[in-house]
Each structure stands twice: as structure tokens, then as C-alpha cells.
């Protein structure tokens, strides 16, 4: 484990786990079958990224590009849609089989009015609001006070009621939890005491990403990646990555990445138990500005991650520009996974990190670009105004 240089507070923190475990797992084809019935479903692209590969010093880098997923600019709709429908089924089902959402919406009408409630830093709340609109339900979305206007407007554009909390994302989560009753269903991607069912379904919903990747790699006759980087806010996406790539003896190593100023997973790994990162959390990686790890994700993160890294905003910006050269439009949170690998594999401790991850010039890595340019003005400023400064790894 290495800590940040105290004379350079914007350097990254890292934590290595040489004894990462694998877990029992099973495929979830029913989740993919469900997503195929949603409006606009198509597999998102798996992009070959030669500029990223060169910067990382590996043979090949692949980017799963989630900039357009089910007509939204981020992957979150996968978890929100599956969790919403599972929760509705649990409370009001069983429903008759349906092929289109309109058929499910018709079966919900006797139970109206119903409101879906969620706290969000942007993408999850918009996804929950979209599900509410598709199903003829209401949506009440709570957001931290520092969310940029473009993301707030996108949520309102889905027809949701937007409530701004004068505090952090974690405070918005706490406020959302108080609204739960028979007419207000909280669809959260983080768990807390007594609330794990819905967040578990959110994690299940993300499995579609990895089923698609397996199919895309197999169609090209390509092997599984040696290392996968996963963004970490509360840890739900990283938990889904671990369930897939560390299941049933798979030996792919998983690297968790989070902002240096919202490093709740890294601090928890260092402490050996969940700890909170106090706010404010001002990182530009807004979707990852979380101060508390989900207790549902924690055991998987603790035991399954081969490495964890907390990176400064400048690394996310480097990665955004580098991914743009490979034809991928990736927002600040979307590029964080690539930014984490850049930090691990190009900084002074790169050789030790490569050895810990078993990486060589022949290795293949996978990153998930979890969002497109959800803040278009910031994207233009970061990507168009500066040149890429990352040197290729030797």
C-alpha cells in the first residue's frame, strides 16, 4: 500500500491486495432478456483504444462505451430499470407476462398513484425518472446542492420533481430514505441498514454490460481481459464487475477507481472496515462523489479488488482527452476508470503496480466509459482546450 506524497496532496493513493478472492457466481441471462424488451435497446460499442493501450504500455485496451444506453447518456438505466421492475413485482405482482413496457404500465394502473424516489449525483436519478415516465408513474429526485445545472435540467426534462438538498450526496440519500411509504418507492443504488433488496437488484441490472462484452469479444475471437478498471462511488458498479470477472475461478484482476476527494472505499480498505469520507466532495467526477461505501458492495470490494486507487481530477481530465483520441466521448466520471489505470501504470511506482497486477506488454485491459458528455460545457473545456499530456508507458 502507498500513501500520497504529503508534499504533493494531489497525487493518487493506492491500495494493493495480492490475495484477491474469487466468488461463486451464476450467469443472469434473464436480466439481459429484460433489457432487450426496453425501448431503444442495443448493445453498446466495445471500442478498441490504441492510444490508451500505448499510454498504458499494454498490447490492447478495450473501452465499453456507455455514452448512449437505452436512449440515455449513461449506463445507470440498466440498474434502475431492472430494480424498479423487480420492486414493483415484489410489491404489486405477480404480473402477467409482458413484451412491451406499455403492457406492464397497464397492469400498474389499479395501484396508482405511485412515485419513484431516488437520490442522485445525476445519472441514476435521471434513469429512475425515465423509468417513471415509461411506466406512467411520478418521480421525486433528490440531488446535492452542487450538482451542475445541465444534469439538473436533464432530470427535470424527464418530468420529475427535483428537490435540491443543501448538503452532499450522502445527505440526499438520507433524505430520500425518509420519504419511503406505500406510495413512494425508493429506488436507491446504495444500501443501508434494513434496505438491501433494491440495491442488490441494481447491481444485478449492470450484469448486461458484461454479458454483452463476453459476446463481443467471442465474436472477434478475442480472449478475456487481464485487468478491468471499475469506477467506485458507493461501489455498486465495481461489485457487478467483481461478480462477473471474479466468479467461478475467473482470474481477471479488477482495479477500483474513485476520486481522491471522495475516497471512501480506499479509506475503508486501509482501515479494514467501512469508514466515511467527510464532505464536501468537490471532485469533477460528480457521479463518484460519495462519502460512504454501500454495505452491500463492501464484502466484494474488500475481498475481490486486486488494487484500489484514488485519483485527482487532473487524471480524469487526462483520460477524457486520451479517450477522445480513440473516438470515445467520455465525461468526467466516465473516464475515471481509464484515469485510474493511467495513474497506476505511469507513475513512479508503475513497475510495482504492473507486477502486482501481472501486467506485461502482451496484456489486455478493459475500461468502462460509464457516461458521455453529461456536462457538455465542461467536456468542451477539458477536451478541446488542452492537448493530451500523458506519456506512453515504457
N, C-alpha and C positions, 0 to 999 in steps of 0.2 A: 504494500500500500504506500502511496506517496501523497503527501500533502502539498498544498500550494506554497510557492515561494513567498514568505511573508513580505519581502521587498517588492513583490510583483503581484498584487492581490487579484489581478485579472487572469492569472494563469489557471489552468484547469486542476481539479482534484481528480485522483483516480483511486480505485479500489480493485484489487485483483483477487480472484477466487480460483486457486489451482485445483480445487476439488468439487467443481460444479457437478451436480447430480443430474440424472435423467429421471423421467417420471412415467408412470403408467398413463396411457392415453388411448383415445379411440377417435377415428375419423368422425366428422359431423356432416355427412352429406345432406341431411335434412335441412341444415342451415343454408347451404348453397341452393338447394331446391326452392326454399322460401324466397331467397333474394331474386331468383330468376323470375318470380311472379310479380315483382315490383316494377313500376313504370320506369322505363329507360334503362333496364338492366343490360349491362355488357361487361365483360371482363376489362379491367383497366390495363393499360400497357405495361409490359415488362421491358424496360429500355436498357440496351447495352450502353454503358457510360465509359468510353475510353479515356476521357480527360480525368475523370475521377479515379479510374484504375491507375493511371500513370502517377497521379498525385499520391496515391496510397502505396505504390510500389507492388501491385499485385497483377496477376495475369488478366483478370476480368472483374468488372464491377457491374452489377445489375441494379436498376432502380425501379421499384414498383411505384408507378406514378399515379397517385390518388387525387390528382387535381380536378378530375371530373368523375365523380362516383354517384350513380343514380341521380344525375342532373344537379348535384351539389358539388362544391369545390373542396371536399374533404371526405375522408374515409368514415367519419363518425356515424353516418346514416346506417352503416351495416350493423353496428351495435344497437343503435337507438331503435331501428325498425324491428329487429328480432326481439329485443327486450320488451318493447311496447306490446307487440302482439302476444308474446308469451304471458305477460302480466294480464292483459285483457282476457285471455283464455282462462287463466287461473281464477280470475275473479268472476267472470260472467259466462264462461263456456260450460260445457263444450259447444263449439260452433260447428255448423255443417261445413263440409269441405268446400273450399272456395278456390277459384282460379285467378280472380282479379280483386283488388282491394275494395272496389265498389260493392262486391258481394259480401265481404266482411263488414263493411260500413253499414250495410242494410241490416245485418244481424245485431249491430250495436244500438240501433235507434231506440229500441224499447228501454235502454239503460241511460239515455241522455237526460240531463246534461252531464258531461264528463270533461274534466280538464286535465291535461298532461302538464306536470310541473317539472322543471329542471333548473339546476344551477349550471353556469357555463362560463368559460372564457371565450366562447364564440361558436365553435363548430358543432359541439354536442347539442347545445341549445337550439341552434338553427335546425339540426336534424330532427330533434324532438318536435319542434314546431311544424316541420314539414310533414311528419307522421300524423300530427293532429289534423292538419289541413286535409291530407289524403283521406282520413277516416271520418271527417265531419265532426271532430272534437275541438275543444278550445285548448289553448296553450298559454301558460304563465311561465315566463322565463326570467330568472334572476341572474344578474350579472354584477361583477365588481365595478366600482366607480371609475376605474382607469381603463376600461375597455374602449378601444378606438371606435370612432363614430361609424366607420364603414361596416364593422361587424354588428354593431347595434342596429343599424339600418337594415341589414340583411335579415335579422331576426324579426323585426317589425314587418318587413316585407312578406314574411310568411303568414302574417295575420295574427301573430302572437301578442299578448300583453307583455311588455318589457318592464321589469322593475329593477332599478339601479340601487345596489346596496352600497352604502358608504363604508366600504371595507374591502377585504380580499376575497378571492375565490372561495377560500375555506369558510369565510363568514357567509357568503352567498349559499354554500351548501347547507350550512346550519339553518339559515333562514328558510330554505326550501323544505327542509325536513319538517318544520313546524306546520306546514300547510297541508300535510297528508291527512285525508279523510276519505270517506266512501266516494266522494265526487271529485276528489283531487288526487290523481295518481302520480307519485313521484317517480320519475324515470331518471335515476342517477347512475353515472358510470363509476362512482366511488361508493364503497361500503362503509357502514358504521355499525355500532352495536345494535343487533336486532334487525339490521337491514342489509341482507346479503343476496337475496334471491334475484332482484333485478340487476345489480351489478354483475352477478355471475352470468346472466343471460347476455349482458353487453359484451363481456369477454367472448362468450360463445359466438356472438354475431360476427366478430372480427375474423373468425376462422375461414370465412370465404376468401379473404385475401390470400391465404397460404395454400388453400386448395387450388386457387387459380394459378399461383406461382408454380406449384408442382406440375400442373398440366402444361403450362407454358414452357417450362424447362424440358419436360419429357418430349414435347412436340419438336424441340430443336435438338434432341439427343444430348442434352447438357446435364451434368451432374448437379447434385445439391450444393448449395454454398457452403464454404468452410466457416464463414463468420457472418452473422446477421446483426445489424445495429438496430436497436429499437428505442424510440423516444419514450421518456418516462415523465408523466405528470404525476397522477396518482398511481400509475403502474398498470393500468388495465391492458393497454396495447402490448406492453412488454410481457405481461402474463400470457396473452394469447400467443405471442411469438414463442415463449418457452414451452407452452403446451404442445406446440406443433414441432418445433425443431429440437426439443429435448425429450420427446416422447418415444417410448418403446425402443430405447437404446440408440436413438439418433445422436450423432456426435458433433453436430454443428455447434459452434460456440456462439453465445449470444452476449452482445455488449449493450448495456443500458446507458442511455444518454439523457441528461437533464441540464437545465440552466444552472450556472454557478450560483446565482442568487435565489434559486428555489430548489435546493439540493436535498430534499427530504429523504430520498432513497439512499443516496450516498451516506448521509449522516447516520441513517438507520443501520446500514451495513457496517459502518465503522463502530457503532455502539453495540451491535448485536441484537437490537430490538428497535421497534419503531419509535422514532423521535420526530418532533415537529421542527420545521424551519420557520422561525417567526417572520412575519411580513414586515414591511411591504415587499412584494416580489415584482420588481420593475423590469424584468427581462423583456426584450422584444419578442422572445419566444412565448407569446402570450398563452397559447394553449397548454403550455407546460408550467405555468406559474402556480404551482400547487405546493402548499406547505406541509401536507400530511399524506403519507402513503396509504393506499387502500388496504385495510386489513385482509381483504380477500386476496389481493395480489401479493402481499408481503411474503408468505412462505415460499412461493415460487421464485420471487426475486432473490430472496436470501439464499436459497439453495441452488438455483439454476443459472444465475448470471455468472459468466466467466470473468467479466470485467464490468465496472461501472465508472462512468466519467461525467463530471460536471464541467460544463464549458462556458466561457464568456460569450457575450453576444457577438463579438467580433468573429468567432469561429462559425457561428450560424451564417453570418454575412459572407464569409469566405466560401462556405458551402453553397449558398444560394447562387453566387456568381459562377462557381465551378459547374454546378448542375445546369445552369443556363447554357453553358458552352456545350453540354451534352444534349441540349434540346428539351430540358425539363424545367418547367416553371414551378418553382417550389418556394412557398412562403417561409417565414422565419421559423415556425415550429416544424414545418415540413422538411426543412433542410437540416434539422438538428442532428439526426442520426448520422448523416454524412459528416457533419461538423465534428461529432464525437470521434469518428474514425480518423479524421484528419489530425485531431489533436493527439490521439494515442500513437499514431503511426508516423508522425513527422516531427515530434518534439524531441528534446534531448534523451528522454527515456524510451525512445521508439524501439530500440533493439530489444530491451527487456520486455516491452509490451508484445512485440512480434513473437518472441519466444514463448511467452505465456499463452498466447492465442494460437500458437502453432502455425503462424503465417509465414509464407515464403513468396518468392517471385512467381510461383506457379499457382498460388491460391486464388480463390474466387470469393467475392464478398457481395452481400445483398444489403441494400438500404431501402427503407420505405419512405417515400416522399408523401407525407400524410395530408398535405394540403397544397392548393395552388396559391395564387396571389390574393389572399383574403383581405389584405390591406393594400390595394393597388398603388396608392401614393408611396407607401414605404417600400414596396417592391421596386418601383421605378427608381427611387432614390438610391437604394442599395445596389441594385444590379446594373443600372445604366450609367451611374455616375462614377463608378470606380472600376479599375481593372482587377482581374484575379491576381492575388499576390501569393498564393500557395505554391511552394516549390515542389517538384516531383520528389518522391522519396527515393533514396538510394538503396 
